[in-house]
Amino acid sequence: MSEAVLTGSVLRGPHGFFTRLGGVSPAPYDSLNCSLSSQDDPVNVTENRARVARAIEVEPDHLLGLKQTHSDITVSVTAETPLWVAGSGQVGDALVTDCPEIGVGVITADCGPVLLSSEDGRIVGAAHAGWRGAAGGILESVVAQMVALGAVGIRAVVGPCIAPVSYEVGPDMRDAVLAYGSVGEIFFRSAPRAGHFLFDLPGYCGFRLEQAGVQNVQILGVDTLTDPRFFSHRRRTLAGGGHIGHQISAIRPLDVPLG
């Protein structure tokens, strides 16, 4: 496994959970920052995204993303969908496509990046799943949109995100998650600090995917807080703040003849 990009063993189609390695951005965005909402030079971000696009075998202007807001909105991209310039996509937190020339991606810096493919690799999806989006239904939404395009045998990989041992939360966040279903309680355990909890975000995402009908779920189990290859909002907060970039996770469909 490359140090610069991680992959899932269950997915079909070129894909990658990209680290912060292998780009052109200087510190503090060093180096593969793919966030156009950061203070990084847009020229650097454009080159970084172009490198990601080429890695999954699409043209740079065919790597699509959205304005992520922790919603349950999935955007479906088909042959009839007009393409958009990076940074000008609509609001949403997941993309699906059946176009082999299109790559779909999400940016994260502790939230869960989830990449999905149909059994034949002809239909793929990418979802941004923080606790709010996962609790609110983004994973069910992306699975439903893939099914609407004809996907069968969907498999998914939950990529690098903040690990349970690193994710201390307060009772208000726990209550918010449990408001979407008390079964979520099994993904919390008491933290060393009184009145706080440790939340298993990757496990919760895996559970929601399975509940949505995904039978083949892989969790990479890489902690963005403790692994310096990744950007981490929590690490930045613990260090006192400052600028931060985001890593990207992206996938494109296979060109599989039908019939």
Residue frames as qw, qx, qy, qz and C-alpha x, y, z in Angstrom:
[[0.000, 0.888, 0.460, 0.000, 0.00, 0.00, 0.00],
 [0.396, 0.526, -0.023, 0.752, 1.38, 3.38, -1.04],
 [0.307, -0.351, -0.463, 0.754, 2.11, 5.92, 1.67],
 [0.064, 0.101, -0.119, -0.986, 0.44, 8.62, -0.45],
 [0.621, -0.023, -0.241, -0.746, -2.85, 6.87, -1.24],
 [0.339, -0.058, 0.893, -0.291, -4.84, 4.10, 0.42],
 [0.508, 0.028, -0.565, -0.650, -7.28, 1.79, -1.33],
 [0.703, -0.128, 0.485, -0.504, -10.02, -0.62, -0.33],
 [0.161, -0.197, 0.939, 0.232, -9.87, -4.28, -1.24],
 [0.379, 0.412, 0.808, -0.182, -13.61, -4.64, -1.86],
 [0.334, 0.726, 0.093, -0.594, -14.14, -1.82, -4.38],
 [0.645, 0.347, 0.517, 0.443, -14.29, -2.06, -8.15],
 [0.271, 0.905, 0.180, 0.275, -13.01, 0.91, -10.15],
 [0.510, 0.301, -0.267, 0.760, -9.98, 3.19, -9.85],
 [0.426, -0.843, -0.212, -0.252, -10.13, 4.93, -6.50],
 [0.556, 0.171, -0.473, 0.661, -8.08, 6.27, -3.64],
 [0.446, -0.863, -0.224, 0.077, -8.21, 7.68, -0.15],
 [0.542, 0.587, -0.177, 0.575, -5.50, 10.26, -0.72],
 [0.586, -0.517, -0.297, 0.550, -3.23, 11.49, 2.05],
 [0.008, 0.970, 0.000, -0.243, -1.70, 14.97, 2.32],
 [0.517, -0.437, 0.539, 0.501, 1.44, 13.65, 0.56],
 [0.525, 0.209, 0.662, 0.492, 2.43, 14.21, -3.06],
 [0.232, 0.885, 0.398, 0.064, 1.14, 17.70, -3.77],
 [0.487, 0.441, 0.015, 0.753, 2.55, 21.16, -4.39],
 [0.291, -0.874, -0.160, -0.354, 1.10, 23.29, -1.57],
 [0.314, 0.416, -0.563, 0.641, 3.53, 24.83, 0.96],
 [0.319, -0.349, -0.736, 0.485, 3.05, 24.69, 4.74],
 [0.418, -0.172, 0.779, -0.435, 0.64, 24.75, 6.49],
 [0.808, 0.307, 0.071, -0.498, -1.22, 23.10, 3.59],
 [0.182, 0.522, -0.810, -0.198, 1.60, 20.75, 2.70],
 [0.107, -0.354, 0.480, 0.795, 1.17, 19.27, 0.37],
 [0.063, -0.246, -0.818, -0.516, -1.83, 17.62, -1.39],
 [0.200, 0.381, 0.502, -0.750, -4.45, 20.05, -0.10],
 [0.079, 0.296, 0.778, 0.548, -7.58, 19.64, -2.23],
 [0.043, -0.725, -0.609, 0.319, -9.86, 22.16, -0.51],
 [0.251, 0.499, 0.292, 0.776, -10.85, 25.19, -2.55],
 [0.360, -0.850, -0.278, -0.267, -12.39, 26.77, 0.57],
 [0.709, -0.457, -0.108, 0.527, -9.00, 27.07, 2.30],
 [0.002, -0.946, 0.118, 0.300, -6.63, 30.05, 2.15],
 [0.647, -0.167, 0.564, 0.484, -4.23, 28.03, 0.02],
 [0.142, 0.458, -0.416, -0.773, -3.31, 29.44, -3.40],
 [0.798, 0.349, 0.278, -0.404, -6.02, 28.20, -5.82],
 [0.542, 0.626, -0.532, -0.178, -3.30, 27.46, -8.39],
 [0.039, -0.375, 0.901, -0.216, -1.78, 24.95, -5.98],
 [0.592, 0.114, 0.650, -0.462, -5.14, 23.36, -5.19],
 [0.736, 0.531, -0.089, -0.411, -5.95, 23.07, -8.89],
 [0.406, 0.539, -0.737, -0.036, -2.69, 21.23, -9.51],
 [0.263, -0.212, 0.865, -0.371, -3.26, 18.99, -6.51],
 [0.706, 0.287, 0.431, -0.484, -6.72, 18.04, -7.73],
 [0.645, 0.588, -0.380, -0.307, -5.34, 17.43, -11.23],
 [0.121, 0.436, -0.885, 0.109, -2.88, 14.92, -9.76],
 [0.481, 0.051, 0.756, -0.440, -5.73, 13.13, -8.02],
 [0.722, 0.484, 0.068, -0.489, -7.79, 13.09, -11.22],
 [0.507, 0.563, -0.628, -0.177, -4.96, 11.56, -13.19],
 [0.140, -0.303, 0.904, -0.269, -4.43, 8.95, -10.46],
 [0.541, 0.251, 0.720, -0.354, -8.00, 7.68, -10.93],
 [0.325, 0.097, 0.751, 0.567, -7.72, 8.03, -14.72],
 [0.223, 0.827, 0.515, 0.027, -9.99, 10.98, -15.47],
 [0.342, 0.556, 0.066, 0.755, -9.31, 14.41, -16.92],
 [0.222, -0.076, -0.484, 0.843, -8.78, 17.12, -14.28],
 [0.338, -0.044, 0.004, -0.940, -12.02, 18.91, -15.17],
 [0.690, -0.169, -0.564, -0.422, -13.93, 15.63, -14.80],
 [0.401, -0.154, -0.758, 0.491, -13.21, 15.25, -11.07],
 [0.303, -0.603, -0.287, -0.680, -16.39, 16.54, -9.43],
 [0.286, -0.197, -0.714, 0.608, -17.18, 17.62, -5.88],
 [0.227, -0.758, -0.517, -0.327, -19.88, 19.50, -3.99],
 [0.086, -0.553, 0.325, -0.762, -20.24, 22.27, -1.40],
 [0.535, -0.207, -0.805, 0.155, -20.34, 20.02, 1.64],
 [0.298, -0.491, 0.156, -0.804, -22.64, 21.02, 4.51],
 [0.102, -0.052, 0.907, -0.405, -23.21, 17.80, 6.53],
 [0.633, 0.137, -0.009, -0.762, -26.51, 17.29, 4.70],
 [0.647, 0.061, 0.758, -0.063, -28.31, 14.17, 3.47],
 [0.578, 0.710, -0.021, -0.402, -28.21, 15.38, -0.15],
 [0.613, -0.132, 0.658, 0.417, -26.81, 13.07, -2.86],
 [0.407, 0.681, -0.196, -0.577, -26.27, 14.36, -6.40],
 [0.799, 0.158, 0.560, 0.151, -26.51, 11.90, -9.28],
 [0.100, 0.671, -0.429, -0.596, -24.29, 12.56, -12.31],
 [0.767, 0.308, 0.560, 0.055, -25.33, 10.94, -15.59],
 [0.507, 0.163, 0.473, 0.702, -24.39, 11.45, -19.22],
 [0.075, 0.773, 0.444, 0.447, -26.97, 14.26, -19.41],
 [0.447, -0.810, -0.220, 0.310, -25.63, 16.18, -16.41],
 [0.356, 0.854, -0.152, 0.348, -23.76, 19.40, -17.25],
 [0.732, -0.109, -0.347, 0.576, -20.32, 19.44, -15.64],
 [0.203, -0.971, -0.075, -0.106, -19.29, 22.24, -13.29],
 [0.386, 0.646, -0.449, 0.482, -16.05, 23.96, -12.42],
 [0.618, -0.213, -0.621, 0.433, -14.38, 22.78, -9.22],
 [0.167, -0.168, -0.402, 0.885, -15.62, 24.87, -6.31],
 [0.353, 0.051, -0.099, -0.929, -18.91, 25.80, -7.98],
 [0.303, -0.203, -0.913, -0.186, -20.87, 22.61, -7.41],
 [0.520, -0.561, -0.240, -0.598, -24.22, 22.57, -5.67],
 [0.403, -0.475, 0.589, -0.515, -24.74, 21.90, -1.98],
 [0.944, -0.028, -0.218, -0.244, -24.58, 18.23, -1.07],
 [0.414, -0.647, 0.630, -0.116, -22.52, 15.59, 0.67],
 [0.633, -0.068, 0.755, 0.157, -22.49, 12.64, -1.73],
 [0.441, 0.541, -0.394, -0.598, -22.16, 12.02, -5.45],
 [0.719, 0.049, 0.691, 0.051, -22.98, 8.98, -7.57],
 [0.394, 0.629, -0.364, -0.563, -22.26, 8.34, -11.24],
 [0.860, 0.135, 0.489, 0.057, -22.34, 5.70, -13.95],
 [0.527, 0.841, -0.125, 0.005, -20.12, 7.69, -16.34],
 [0.905, -0.111, -0.004, 0.411, -16.65, 6.09, -16.71],
 [0.468, 0.501, -0.028, 0.727, -15.11, 9.44, -17.65],
 [0.308, -0.766, 0.034, -0.563, -16.28, 11.06, -14.38],
 [0.487, -0.021, -0.704, 0.517, -14.62, 10.89, -10.99],
 [0.439, -0.760, -0.222, -0.424, -16.55, 11.77, -7.84],
 [0.538, 0.117, -0.550, 0.628, -14.83, 12.90, -4.67],
 [0.452, -0.845, -0.235, -0.162, -15.30, 14.26, -1.16],
 [0.325, 0.535, -0.468, 0.623, -12.92, 16.22, 1.06],
 [0.739, -0.603, -0.297, -0.050, -12.41, 15.50, 4.76],
 [0.249, 0.576, -0.535, 0.566, -10.20, 16.34, 7.71],
 [0.201, -0.157, 0.812, -0.525, -11.55, 13.91, 10.38],
 [0.747, 0.196, 0.193, -0.606, -15.02, 13.13, 8.99],
 [0.658, -0.035, 0.745, 0.101, -15.57, 9.77, 7.34],
 [0.384, 0.457, -0.485, -0.639, -14.93, 9.53, 3.60],
 [0.686, 0.103, 0.703, -0.157, -16.98, 6.64, 2.20],
 [0.293, 0.402, -0.612, -0.615, -16.39, 5.26, -1.30],
 [0.705, 0.161, 0.611, -0.321, -18.83, 2.80, -2.83],
 [0.247, 0.324, -0.685, -0.604, -19.14, 0.70, -5.98],
 [0.889, 0.091, 0.014, -0.448, -21.59, -1.73, -7.49],
 [0.855, -0.204, 0.467, 0.102, -20.47, -5.33, -7.78],
 [0.764, 0.439, 0.295, 0.369, -19.49, -4.81, -11.42],
 [0.439, -0.355, 0.056, 0.823, -17.91, -1.40, -10.79],
 [0.220, 0.492, 0.536, 0.650, -20.21, 0.27, -13.31],
 [0.261, -0.826, -0.228, -0.445, -21.80, 2.57, -10.70],
 [0.553, -0.029, -0.481, 0.679, -19.87, 4.33, -7.96],
 [0.278, -0.884, -0.250, -0.280, -20.44, 6.79, -5.16],
 [0.448, 0.158, -0.436, 0.765, -18.54, 9.01, -2.73],
 [0.414, -0.790, -0.377, -0.252, -19.96, 10.33, 0.55],
 [0.161, 0.433, -0.456, 0.761, -18.80, 12.78, 3.21],
 [0.671, -0.512, -0.500, -0.194, -19.98, 11.36, 6.53],
 [0.026, 0.357, -0.562, 0.746, -19.32, 13.29, 9.67],
 [0.037, 0.221, 0.883, -0.413, -21.46, 12.41, 12.66],
 [0.371, 0.413, 0.259, -0.790, -24.17, 14.86, 11.64],
 [0.505, 0.356, -0.499, -0.608, -24.39, 13.61, 8.06],
 [0.262, 0.065, -0.963, -0.020, -24.19, 9.95, 9.04],
 [0.131, 0.296, 0.767, -0.554, -26.92, 10.37, 11.67],
 [0.385, 0.477, 0.121, -0.781, -29.01, 12.44, 9.27],
 [0.792, 0.363, 0.461, -0.171, -29.05, 9.85, 6.49],
 [0.273, 0.744, -0.445, -0.417, -26.33, 10.67, 3.94],
 [0.163, -0.299, 0.924, 0.172, -25.24, 7.03, 3.71],
 [0.472, 0.409, 0.761, -0.178, -28.76, 5.76, 3.11],
 [0.394, 0.798, 0.055, -0.454, -29.16, 8.54, 0.55],
 [0.123, 0.626, -0.662, -0.394, -26.06, 7.62, -1.46],
 [0.291, -0.014, 0.955, 0.055, -27.01, 3.93, -1.47],
 [0.473, 0.589, 0.570, -0.323, -30.54, 4.76, -2.66],
 [0.354, 0.794, -0.194, -0.455, -29.23, 6.91, -5.51],
 [0.044, -0.423, 0.858, 0.288, -26.85, 4.15, -6.60],
 [0.386, 0.253, 0.881, -0.105, -29.74, 1.67, -6.61],
 [0.443, 0.727, 0.266, -0.452, -31.77, 4.14, -8.67],
 [0.263, 0.696, -0.521, -0.419, -29.00, 4.04, -11.30],
 [0.896, 0.210, -0.320, -0.227, -29.18, 0.25, -11.33],
 [0.111, 0.555, -0.772, 0.289, -26.46, -0.74, -8.86],
 [0.923, -0.277, -0.168, -0.207, -26.56, -4.24, -7.38],
 [0.887, -0.116, -0.224, 0.387, -24.18, -5.88, -4.94],
 [0.062, 0.899, -0.167, 0.400, -23.06, -2.55, -3.49],
 [0.784, -0.257, -0.298, 0.480, -19.87, -2.61, -1.46],
 [0.052, -0.950, 0.019, -0.306, -18.37, 0.25, 0.55],
 [0.687, 0.001, -0.365, 0.628, -15.17, 1.33, 2.28],
 [0.310, -0.944, -0.112, -0.019, -15.06, 3.72, 5.23],
 [0.642, 0.512, -0.239, 0.518, -11.75, 5.49, 4.81],
 [0.467, -0.018, -0.448, 0.762, -9.38, 7.31, 7.17],
 [0.299, -0.739, -0.201, -0.570, -11.24, 9.34, 9.78],
 [0.199, -0.561, 0.550, -0.586, -11.01, 10.15, 13.45],
 [0.507, -0.029, -0.860, 0.051, -10.81, 6.93, 15.49],
 [0.596, -0.649, -0.426, -0.207, -12.96, 6.09, 18.53],
 [0.688, -0.379, -0.295, 0.544, -10.05, 6.48, 20.93],
 [0.331, 0.021, 0.051, 0.942, -9.44, 10.01, 19.61],
 [0.173, -0.446, -0.431, -0.765, -13.01, 11.25, 19.30],
 [0.164, -0.350, -0.693, 0.608, -14.14, 12.68, 22.64],
 [0.156, -0.472, -0.418, -0.761, -17.54, 14.37, 22.52],
 [0.200, -0.095, 0.497, -0.839, -19.92, 16.00, 24.93],
 [0.283, 0.320, 0.856, -0.292, -23.40, 14.84, 25.99],
 [0.428, 0.599, 0.099, -0.670, -25.08, 17.29, 23.58],
 [0.347, 0.443, -0.680, -0.470, -23.52, 15.58, 20.55],
 [0.031, 0.012, 0.997, -0.077, -24.39, 12.12, 21.93],
 [0.357, 0.459, 0.605, -0.543, -27.99, 13.21, 22.47],
 [0.424, 0.577, -0.226, -0.661, -28.14, 14.57, 18.91],
 [0.241, 0.269, -0.884, -0.297, -27.00, 11.25, 17.45],
 [0.081, 0.178, 0.948, -0.250, -29.38, 9.23, 19.62],
 [0.423, 0.438, 0.255, -0.751, -32.26, 11.45, 18.50],
 [0.526, 0.400, -0.520, -0.541, -31.93, 9.68, 15.15],
 [0.878, -0.027, -0.442, -0.182, -32.18, 6.25, 16.78],
 [0.606, -0.683, 0.354, -0.203, -31.33, 4.81, 20.19],
 [0.978, 0.081, 0.050, 0.185, -29.44, 1.93, 18.56],
 [0.448, 0.740, -0.253, 0.432, -26.61, 4.42, 18.08],
 [0.542, -0.772, 0.250, -0.218, -25.90, 4.17, 21.80],
 [0.953, -0.145, 0.156, 0.215, -23.63, 1.14, 21.23],
 [0.658, 0.518, -0.012, 0.547, -21.16, 3.40, 19.42],
 [0.110, -0.803, 0.255, -0.527, -20.51, 5.53, 22.52],
 [0.768, -0.301, -0.475, 0.308, -18.49, 4.64, 25.58],
 [0.386, -0.908, -0.086, 0.139, -17.45, 6.68, 28.57],
 [0.506, 0.676, -0.264, 0.467, -14.42, 8.92, 28.12],
 [0.570, -0.097, -0.505, 0.640, -11.78, 9.47, 30.81],
 [0.038, -0.136, 0.169, -0.975, -13.17, 12.99, 31.30],
 [0.150, 0.374, 0.802, -0.441, -16.33, 12.90, 33.40],
 [0.396, 0.645, 0.353, -0.550, -19.54, 13.51, 31.49],
 [0.351, 0.626, -0.460, -0.523, -17.93, 12.94, 28.09],
 [0.898, 0.148, 0.402, -0.105, -17.95, 10.07, 25.62],
 [0.171, -0.400, 0.718, 0.544, -15.81, 8.44, 22.95],
 [0.718, 0.470, 0.193, -0.476, -17.67, 8.03, 19.67],
 [0.537, -0.091, 0.750, 0.376, -16.97, 5.29, 17.13],
 [0.415, 0.605, -0.104, -0.671, -17.59, 7.23, 13.92],
 [0.279, 0.340, -0.790, -0.427, -16.24, 4.57, 11.50],
 [0.061, 0.140, 0.977, -0.150, -18.21, 1.83, 13.26],
 [0.343, 0.531, 0.464, -0.621, -21.36, 3.94, 13.17],
 [0.395, 0.533, -0.384, -0.642, -20.89, 4.60, 9.45],
 [0.147, 0.171, -0.952, -0.206, -20.38, 0.89, 8.83],
 [0.195, 0.321, 0.845, -0.381, -23.54, 0.08, 10.77],
 [0.409, 0.586, 0.175, -0.678, -25.61, 2.63, 8.82],
 [0.324, 0.433, -0.658, -0.524, -24.30, 1.24, 5.53],
 [0.042, -0.022, -0.999, 0.000, -25.23, -2.30, 6.53],
 [0.278, 0.457, 0.645, -0.546, -28.68, -1.13, 7.61],
 [0.411, 0.596, -0.135, -0.676, -29.05, 0.44, 4.16],
 [0.921, 0.312, 0.162, -0.168, -28.43, -2.94, 2.53],
 [0.404, 0.720, -0.563, 0.047, -24.69, -2.83, 1.85],
 [0.965, -0.256, -0.020, -0.058, -23.49, -6.34, 2.68],
 [0.825, 0.106, -0.084, 0.548, -19.78, -5.85, 1.99],
 [0.119, -0.971, 0.049, -0.202, -18.41, -3.06, 4.19],
 [0.772, 0.062, -0.263, 0.576, -14.72, -2.51, 4.85],
 [0.278, -0.960, 0.000, -0.021, -13.39, -0.13, 7.52],
 [0.622, 0.565, -0.357, 0.407, -9.78, 0.89, 6.96],
 [0.732, -0.614, -0.228, 0.190, -9.31, 1.87, 10.61],
 [0.551, 0.219, -0.093, 0.800, -6.79, 4.69, 10.04],
 [0.280, -0.795, -0.401, 0.359, -6.92, 7.52, 12.60],
 [0.382, 0.749, 0.123, 0.527, -6.59, 10.97, 11.03],
 [0.373, -0.915, 0.080, -0.129, -5.82, 12.57, 14.40],
 [0.682, -0.584, 0.394, 0.193, -2.74, 10.49, 15.17],
 [0.761, 0.196, 0.424, 0.450, -1.50, 9.77, 11.63],
 [0.130, -0.662, 0.104, 0.731, 0.51, 12.78, 10.36],
 [0.250, 0.098, 0.718, 0.642, -0.15, 11.79, 6.74],
 [0.034, -0.655, -0.689, -0.307, -3.60, 13.29, 7.13],
 [0.111, -0.395, 0.084, -0.908, -5.11, 16.71, 7.83],
 [0.388, -0.448, -0.785, 0.179, -7.10, 16.75, 11.08],
 [0.215, -0.731, -0.131, -0.634, -9.42, 19.42, 12.46],
 [0.758, -0.633, -0.153, -0.017, -9.14, 17.91, 15.94],
 [0.766, -0.083, -0.063, 0.634, -5.33, 17.95, 15.80],
 [0.220, 0.513, 0.081, 0.826, -5.43, 21.61, 14.73],
 [0.469, -0.745, -0.179, -0.438, -7.82, 22.47, 17.56],
 [0.837, -0.478, -0.133, 0.231, -5.67, 20.71, 20.15],
 [0.653, 0.067, 0.020, 0.754, -2.64, 22.62, 18.83],
 [0.144, -0.550, -0.237, 0.788, -4.38, 25.97, 19.28],
 [0.466, 0.779, 0.274, -0.319, -5.83, 26.62, 15.83],
 [0.177, -0.502, 0.561, 0.635, -4.42, 27.87, 12.55],
 [0.599, 0.430, -0.331, -0.588, -4.95, 27.18, 8.87],
 [0.575, -0.098, 0.812, -0.029, -5.67, 23.68, 7.61],
 [0.369, 0.263, -0.627, -0.634, -6.14, 21.83, 4.35],
 [0.819, 0.039, 0.376, -0.431, -8.25, 18.80, 3.47],
 [0.220, -0.207, 0.895, 0.328, -7.53, 15.44, 1.92],
 [0.646, 0.257, -0.204, -0.690, -9.68, 13.99, -0.85],
 [0.464, -0.007, 0.886, -0.005, -11.14, 10.56, -1.49],
 [0.504, 0.483, -0.217, -0.682, -12.28, 9.80, -5.04],
 [0.530, 0.054, 0.841, 0.094, -13.50, 7.03, -7.33],
 [0.443, 0.379, -0.334, -0.741, -14.61, 6.55, -10.92],
 [0.883, 0.134, 0.327, -0.310, -16.69, 3.80, -12.56],
 [0.429, -0.179, 0.782, 0.416, -15.32, 1.01, -14.69],
 [0.499, 0.382, -0.325, -0.707, -16.28, 1.02, -18.36],
 [0.365, -0.016, 0.928, -0.069, -18.12, -2.31, -18.31],
 [0.320, -0.015, -0.615, -0.721, -20.09, -3.35, -21.41],
 [0.602, 0.022, 0.468, -0.647, -23.71, -4.16, -20.63],
 [0.859, 0.276, -0.056, -0.426, -25.39, -7.40, -21.73]]
